[in-house]
Amino acid sequence: MSERADDPERGGGSESWKERGVALRVFVYVFATHLFAGFIWILFYVGEHAKK
């Protein structure tokens, strides 16, 4: 039982590991938000140019 959850070699206690996780999450959220906004923009564009 010598293994600890905050062992630096396993990444459990290192702050840089947590910072990388947060940075990745922020990147994914920003990318997904822009993708969704682009999809909405395309819907408005197609709807505006639809033959009525």
HTML snippet that shows the backbone in 3Dmol.js (N, CA, C, O; Angstrom):
<script src="https://3Dmol.org/build/3Dmol-min.js"></script>
<div id="view" style="width:600px;height:400px;position:relative"></div>
<script>
const pdb = `
ATOM      1  N   MET A   1       0.815  -1.197   0.000  1.00  0.00           N
ATOM      2  CA  MET A   1       0.000   0.000   0.000  1.00  0.00           C
ATOM      3  C   MET A   1       0.857   1.259   0.000  1.00  0.00           C
ATOM      4  O   MET A   1       0.489   2.277   0.586  1.00  0.00           O
ATOM      5  N   SER A   2       1.996   1.177  -0.660  1.00  0.00           N
ATOM      6  CA  SER A   2       2.879   2.342  -0.695  1.00  0.00           C
ATOM      7  C   SER A   2       2.491   3.324  -1.800  1.00  0.00           C
ATOM      8  O   SER A   2       3.005   4.442  -1.837  1.00  0.00           O
ATOM      9  N   GLU A   3       1.587   2.919  -2.705  1.00  0.00           N
ATOM     10  CA  GLU A   3       1.164   3.823  -3.773  1.00  0.00           C
ATOM     11  C   GLU A   3       0.229   4.880  -3.214  1.00  0.00           C
ATOM     12  O   GLU A   3      -0.699   4.585  -2.462  1.00  0.00           O
ATOM     13  N   ARG A   4       0.498   6.116  -3.601  1.00  0.00           N
ATOM     14  CA  ARG A   4      -0.348   7.215  -3.144  1.00  0.00           C
ATOM     15  C   ARG A   4      -1.062   7.818  -4.337  1.00  0.00           C
ATOM     16  O   ARG A   4      -0.536   7.787  -5.449  1.00  0.00           O
ATOM     17  N   ALA A   5      -2.228   8.356  -4.133  1.00  0.00           N
ATOM     18  CA  ALA A   5      -3.008   8.955  -5.227  1.00  0.00           C
ATOM     19  C   ALA A   5      -2.363  10.227  -5.741  1.00  0.00           C
ATOM     20  O   ALA A   5      -2.594  10.630  -6.881  1.00  0.00           O
ATOM     21  N   ASP A   6      -1.539  10.872  -4.890  1.00  0.00           N
ATOM     22  CA  ASP A   6      -0.928  12.126  -5.319  1.00  0.00           C
ATOM     23  C   ASP A   6       0.550  11.916  -5.686  1.00  0.00           C
ATOM     24  O   ASP A   6       1.367  12.819  -5.502  1.00  0.00           O
ATOM     25  N   ASP A   7       0.891  10.742  -6.198  1.00  0.00           N
ATOM     26  CA  ASP A   7       2.258  10.441  -6.629  1.00  0.00           C
ATOM     27  C   ASP A   7       2.586  11.277  -7.858  1.00  0.00           C
ATOM     28  O   ASP A   7       1.876  11.178  -8.859  1.00  0.00           O
ATOM     29  N   PRO A   8       3.645  12.106  -7.822  1.00  0.00           N
ATOM     30  CA  PRO A   8       3.969  12.978  -8.949  1.00  0.00           C
ATOM     31  C   PRO A   8       4.298  12.219 -10.226  1.00  0.00           C
ATOM     32  O   PRO A   8       4.059  12.729 -11.321  1.00  0.00           O
ATOM     33  N   GLU A   9       4.841  11.011 -10.109  1.00  0.00           N
ATOM     34  CA  GLU A   9       5.182  10.246 -11.301  1.00  0.00           C
ATOM     35  C   GLU A   9       3.940   9.748 -12.027  1.00  0.00           C
ATOM     36  O   GLU A   9       3.987   9.509 -13.234  1.00  0.00           O
ATOM     37  N   ARG A  10       2.850   9.589 -11.327  1.00  0.00           N
ATOM     38  CA  ARG A  10       1.609   9.116 -11.942  1.00  0.00           C
ATOM     39  C   ARG A  10       0.730  10.268 -12.423  1.00  0.00           C
ATOM     40  O   ARG A  10      -0.300  10.029 -13.054  1.00  0.00           O
ATOM     41  N   GLY A  11       1.110  11.492 -12.143  1.00  0.00           N
ATOM     42  CA  GLY A  11       0.347  12.637 -12.595  1.00  0.00           C
ATOM     43  C   GLY A  11      -0.813  13.020 -11.713  1.00  0.00           C
ATOM     44  O   GLY A  11      -1.558  13.943 -12.039  1.00  0.00           O
ATOM     45  N   GLY A  12      -0.986  12.325 -10.591  1.00  0.00           N
ATOM     46  CA  GLY A  12      -2.120  12.597  -9.731  1.00  0.00           C
ATOM     47  C   GLY A  12      -2.028  13.909  -8.991  1.00  0.00           C
ATOM     48  O   GLY A  12      -3.049  14.550  -8.743  1.00  0.00           O
ATOM     49  N   GLY A  13      -0.826  14.323  -8.633  1.00  0.00           N
ATOM     50  CA  GLY A  13      -0.694  15.518  -7.821  1.00  0.00           C
ATOM     51  C   GLY A  13      -0.056  16.689  -8.547  1.00  0.00           C
ATOM     52  O   GLY A  13       0.068  17.773  -7.978  1.00  0.00           O
ATOM     53  N   SER A  14       0.355  16.489  -9.801  1.00  0.00           N
ATOM     54  CA  SER A  14       1.057  17.566 -10.496  1.00  0.00           C
ATOM     55  C   SER A  14       0.074  18.599 -11.030  1.00  0.00           C
ATOM     56  O   SER A  14      -0.946  18.263 -11.632  1.00  0.00           O
ATOM     57  N   GLU A  15       0.400  19.844 -10.798  1.00  0.00           N
ATOM     58  CA  GLU A  15      -0.463  20.932 -11.263  1.00  0.00           C
ATOM     59  C   GLU A  15      -0.422  21.061 -12.783  1.00  0.00           C
ATOM     60  O   GLU A  15      -1.424  21.431 -13.395  1.00  0.00           O
ATOM     61  N   SER A  16       0.718  20.762 -13.399  1.00  0.00           N
ATOM     62  CA  SER A  16       0.804  20.900 -14.856  1.00  0.00           C
ATOM     63  C   SER A  16      -0.136  19.917 -15.552  1.00  0.00           C
ATOM     64  O   SER A  16      -0.677  20.219 -16.615  1.00  0.00           O
ATOM     65  N   TRP A  17      -0.327  18.749 -14.954  1.00  0.00           N
ATOM     66  CA  TRP A  17      -1.252  17.770 -15.538  1.00  0.00           C
ATOM     67  C   TRP A  17      -2.686  18.303 -15.492  1.00  0.00           C
ATOM     68  O   TRP A  17      -3.446  18.152 -16.449  1.00  0.00           O
ATOM     69  N   LYS A  18      -3.042  18.923 -14.379  1.00  0.00           N
ATOM     70  CA  LYS A  18      -4.382  19.491 -14.243  1.00  0.00           C
ATOM     71  C   LYS A  18      -4.559  20.686 -15.170  1.00  0.00           C
ATOM     72  O   LYS A  18      -5.627  20.869 -15.753  1.00  0.00           O
ATOM     73  N   GLU A  19      -3.510  21.505 -15.308  1.00  0.00           N
ATOM     74  CA  GLU A  19      -3.588  22.658 -16.212  1.00  0.00           C
ATOM     75  C   GLU A  19      -3.775  22.213 -17.652  1.00  0.00           C
ATOM     76  O   GLU A  19      -4.522  22.835 -18.408  1.00  0.00           O
ATOM     77  N   ARG A  20      -3.098  21.137 -18.033  1.00  0.00           N
ATOM     78  CA  ARG A  20      -3.269  20.616 -19.390  1.00  0.00           C
ATOM     79  C   ARG A  20      -4.693  20.127 -19.606  1.00  0.00           C
ATOM     80  O   ARG A  20      -5.268  20.335 -20.674  1.00  0.00           O
ATOM     81  N   GLY A  21      -5.260  19.484 -18.602  1.00  0.00           N
ATOM     82  CA  GLY A  21      -6.639  19.013 -18.713  1.00  0.00           C
ATOM     83  C   GLY A  21      -7.627  20.158 -18.861  1.00  0.00           C
ATOM     84  O   GLY A  21      -8.564  20.079 -19.656  1.00  0.00           O
ATOM     85  N   VAL A  22      -7.420  21.217 -18.099  1.00  0.00           N
ATOM     86  CA  VAL A  22      -8.299  22.389 -18.182  1.00  0.00           C
ATOM     87  C   VAL A  22      -8.146  23.063 -19.539  1.00  0.00           C
ATOM     88  O   VAL A  22      -9.138  23.457 -20.151  1.00  0.00           O
ATOM     89  N   ALA A  23      -6.906  23.198 -20.015  1.00  0.00           N
ATOM     90  CA  ALA A  23      -6.666  23.832 -21.312  1.00  0.00           C
ATOM     91  C   ALA A  23      -7.320  23.026 -22.435  1.00  0.00           C
ATOM     92  O   ALA A  23      -7.909  23.599 -23.352  1.00  0.00           O
ATOM     93  N   LEU A  24      -7.218  21.717 -22.363  1.00  0.00           N
ATOM     94  CA  LEU A  24      -7.845  20.875 -23.383  1.00  0.00           C
ATOM     95  C   LEU A  24      -9.356  21.019 -23.339  1.00  0.00           C
ATOM     96  O   LEU A  24     -10.001  21.108 -24.384  1.00  0.00           O
ATOM     97  N   ARG A  25      -9.922  21.043 -22.149  1.00  0.00           N
ATOM     98  CA  ARG A  25     -11.368  21.189 -22.009  1.00  0.00           C
ATOM     99  C   ARG A  25     -11.840  22.526 -22.565  1.00  0.00           C
ATOM    100  O   ARG A  25     -12.859  22.590 -23.253  1.00  0.00           O
ATOM    101  N   VAL A  26     -11.102  23.597 -22.268  1.00  0.00           N
ATOM    102  CA  VAL A  26     -11.463  24.922 -22.793  1.00  0.00           C
ATOM    103  C   VAL A  26     -11.387  24.925 -24.307  1.00  0.00           C
ATOM    104  O   VAL A  26     -12.272  25.471 -24.966  1.00  0.00           O
ATOM    105  N   PHE A  27     -10.343  24.323 -24.876  1.00  0.00           N
ATOM    106  CA  PHE A  27     -10.216  24.259 -26.337  1.00  0.00           C
ATOM    107  C   PHE A  27     -11.399  23.517 -26.954  1.00  0.00           C
ATOM    108  O   PHE A  27     -11.964  23.964 -27.952  1.00  0.00           O
ATOM    109  N   VAL A  28     -11.770  22.395 -26.366  1.00  0.00           N
ATOM    110  CA  VAL A  28     -12.892  21.610 -26.899  1.00  0.00           C
ATOM    111  C   VAL A  28     -14.189  22.408 -26.806  1.00  0.00           C
ATOM    112  O   VAL A  28     -14.976  22.417 -27.753  1.00  0.00           O
ATOM    113  N   TYR A  29     -14.424  23.087 -25.662  1.00  0.00           N
ATOM    114  CA  TYR A  29     -15.647  23.868 -25.508  1.00  0.00           C
ATOM    115  C   TYR A  29     -15.703  25.016 -26.514  1.00  0.00           C
ATOM    116  O   TYR A  29     -16.750  25.259 -27.114  1.00  0.00           O
ATOM    117  N   VAL A  30     -14.595  25.721 -26.704  1.00  0.00           N
ATOM    118  CA  VAL A  30     -14.557  26.838 -27.651  1.00  0.00           C
ATOM    119  C   VAL A  30     -14.776  26.325 -29.074  1.00  0.00           C
ATOM    120  O   VAL A  30     -15.533  26.924 -29.839  1.00  0.00           O
ATOM    121  N   PHE A  31     -14.119  25.220 -29.431  1.00  0.00           N
ATOM    122  CA  PHE A  31     -14.279  24.647 -30.764  1.00  0.00           C
ATOM    123  C   PHE A  31     -15.722  24.213 -31.002  1.00  0.00           C
ATOM    124  O   PHE A  31     -16.290  24.496 -32.057  1.00  0.00           O
ATOM    125  N   ALA A  32     -16.317  23.528 -30.025  1.00  0.00           N
ATOM    126  CA  ALA A  32     -17.694  23.051 -30.173  1.00  0.00           C
ATOM    127  C   ALA A  32     -18.673  24.221 -30.262  1.00  0.00           C
ATOM    128  O   ALA A  32     -19.640  24.157 -31.020  1.00  0.00           O
ATOM    129  N   THR A  33     -18.435  25.285 -29.498  1.00  0.00           N
ATOM    130  CA  THR A  33     -19.311  26.452 -29.539  1.00  0.00           C
ATOM    131  C   THR A  33     -19.246  27.121 -30.902  1.00  0.00           C
ATOM    132  O   THR A  33     -20.275  27.512 -31.452  1.00  0.00           O
ATOM    133  N   HIS A  34     -18.037  27.257 -31.454  1.00  0.00           N
ATOM    134  CA  HIS A  34     -17.909  27.870 -32.776  1.00  0.00           C
ATOM    135  C   HIS A  34     -18.518  26.979 -33.860  1.00  0.00           C
ATOM    136  O   HIS A  34     -19.106  27.479 -34.819  1.00  0.00           O
ATOM    137  N   LEU A  35     -18.381  25.683 -33.710  1.00  0.00           N
ATOM    138  CA  LEU A  35     -18.987  24.761 -34.666  1.00  0.00           C
ATOM    139  C   LEU A  35     -20.512  24.886 -34.635  1.00  0.00           C
ATOM    140  O   LEU A  35     -21.153  24.927 -35.685  1.00  0.00           O
ATOM    141  N   PHE A  36     -21.086  24.945 -33.448  1.00  0.00           N
ATOM    142  CA  PHE A  36     -22.532  25.098 -33.306  1.00  0.00           C
ATOM    143  C   PHE A  36     -22.997  26.442 -33.862  1.00  0.00           C
ATOM    144  O   PHE A  36     -24.020  26.508 -34.543  1.00  0.00           O
ATOM    145  N   ALA A  37     -22.249  27.520 -33.576  1.00  0.00           N
ATOM    146  CA  ALA A  37     -22.604  28.846 -34.091  1.00  0.00           C
ATOM    147  C   ALA A  37     -22.536  28.868 -35.611  1.00  0.00           C
ATOM    148  O   ALA A  37     -23.384  29.477 -36.263  1.00  0.00           O
ATOM    149  N   GLY A  38     -21.534  28.207 -36.174  1.00  0.00           N
ATOM    150  CA  GLY A  38     -21.430  28.128 -37.636  1.00  0.00           C
ATOM    151  C   GLY A  38     -22.608  27.379 -38.237  1.00  0.00           C
ATOM    152  O   GLY A  38     -23.115  27.765 -39.290  1.00  0.00           O
ATOM    153  N   PHE A  39     -23.045  26.319 -37.582  1.00  0.00           N
ATOM    154  CA  PHE A  39     -24.203  25.570 -38.062  1.00  0.00           C
ATOM    155  C   PHE A  39     -25.463  26.432 -38.034  1.00  0.00           C
ATOM    156  O   PHE A  39     -26.249  26.406 -38.981  1.00  0.00           O
ATOM    157  N   ILE A  40     -25.660  27.180 -36.981  1.00  0.00           N
ATOM    158  CA  ILE A  40     -26.811  28.077 -36.888  1.00  0.00           C
ATOM    159  C   ILE A  40     -26.740  29.141 -37.974  1.00  0.00           C
ATOM    160  O   ILE A  40     -27.751  29.466 -38.597  1.00  0.00           O
ATOM    161  N   TRP A  41     -25.526  29.693 -38.204  1.00  0.00           N
ATOM    162  CA  TRP A  41     -25.344  30.708 -39.249  1.00  0.00           C
ATOM    163  C   TRP A  41     -25.708  30.136 -40.616  1.00  0.00           C
ATOM    164  O   TRP A  41     -26.348  30.813 -41.422  1.00  0.00           O
ATOM    165  N   ILE A  42     -25.304  28.894 -40.882  1.00  0.00           N
ATOM    166  CA  ILE A  42     -25.638  28.250 -42.163  1.00  0.00           C
ATOM    167  C   ILE A  42     -27.150  28.073 -42.284  1.00  0.00           C
ATOM    168  O   ILE A  42     -27.705  28.263 -43.366  1.00  0.00           O
ATOM    169  N   LEU A  43     -27.820  27.712 -41.195  1.00  0.00           N
ATOM    170  CA  LEU A  43     -29.274  27.564 -41.255  1.00  0.00           C
ATOM    171  C   LEU A  43     -29.952  28.880 -41.614  1.00  0.00           C
ATOM    172  O   LEU A  43     -30.868  28.899 -42.437  1.00  0.00           O
ATOM    173  N   PHE A  44     -29.510  29.988 -41.004  1.00  0.00           N
ATOM    174  CA  PHE A  44     -30.081  31.286 -41.338  1.00  0.00           C
ATOM    175  C   PHE A  44     -29.782  31.671 -42.784  1.00  0.00           C
ATOM    176  O   PHE A  44     -30.644  32.217 -43.472  1.00  0.00           O
ATOM    177  N   TYR A  45     -28.564  31.388 -43.248  1.00  0.00           N
ATOM    178  CA  TYR A  45     -28.179  31.725 -44.616  1.00  0.00           C
ATOM    179  C   TYR A  45     -29.020  30.952 -45.624  1.00  0.00           C
ATOM    180  O   TYR A  45     -29.522  31.522 -46.592  1.00  0.00           O
ATOM    181  N   VAL A  46     -29.170  29.653 -45.390  1.00  0.00           N
ATOM    182  CA  VAL A  46     -29.957  28.815 -46.297  1.00  0.00           C
ATOM    183  C   VAL A  46     -31.428  29.241 -46.254  1.00  0.00           C
ATOM    184  O   VAL A  46     -32.088  29.304 -47.291  1.00  0.00           O
ATOM    185  N   GLY A  47     -31.933  29.530 -45.070  1.00  0.00           N
ATOM    186  CA  GLY A  47     -33.324  29.960 -44.956  1.00  0.00           C
ATOM    187  C   GLY A  47     -33.594  31.283 -45.627  1.00  0.00           C
ATOM    188  O   GLY A  47     -34.677  31.495 -46.172  1.00  0.00           O
ATOM    189  N   GLU A  48     -32.605  32.193 -45.595  1.00  0.00           N
ATOM    190  CA  GLU A  48     -32.782  33.491 -46.233  1.00  0.00           C
ATOM    191  C   GLU A  48     -32.762  33.396 -47.752  1.00  0.00           C
ATOM    192  O   GLU A  48     -33.421  34.181 -48.434  1.00  0.00           O
ATOM    193  N   HIS A  49     -32.017  32.449 -48.278  1.00  0.00           N
ATOM    194  CA  HIS A  49     -31.888  32.310 -49.728  1.00  0.00           C
ATOM    195  C   HIS A  49     -32.752  31.203 -50.317  1.00  0.00           C
ATOM    196  O   HIS A  49     -32.579  30.834 -51.479  1.00  0.00           O
ATOM    197  N   ALA A  50     -33.671  30.678 -49.535  1.00  0.00           N
ATOM    198  CA  ALA A  50     -34.549  29.625 -50.027  1.00  0.00           C
ATOM    199  C   ALA A  50     -35.601  30.223 -50.952  1.00  0.00           C
ATOM    200  O   ALA A  50     -36.078  31.336 -50.733  1.00  0.00           O
ATOM    201  N   LYS A  51     -35.950  29.476 -51.974  1.00  0.00           N
ATOM    202  CA  LYS A  51     -37.015  29.916 -52.893  1.00  0.00           C
ATOM    203  C   LYS A  51     -38.348  29.722 -52.182  1.00  0.00           C
ATOM    204  O   LYS A  51     -38.685  28.628 -51.729  1.00  0.00           O
ATOM    205  N   LYS A  52     -39.090  30.818 -52.100  1.00  0.00           N
ATOM    206  CA  LYS A  52     -40.370  30.752 -51.384  1.00  0.00           C
ATOM    207  C   LYS A  52     -41.521  30.803 -52.342  1.00  0.00           C
ATOM    208  O   LYS A  52     -42.677  30.760 -51.922  1.00  0.00           O
TER     209      LYS A  52
END
`;
const viewer = $3Dmol.createViewer("view");
viewer.addModel(pdb, "pdb");
viewer.setStyle({}, {cartoon: {color: "spectrum"}});
viewer.zoomTo();
viewer.render();
</script>
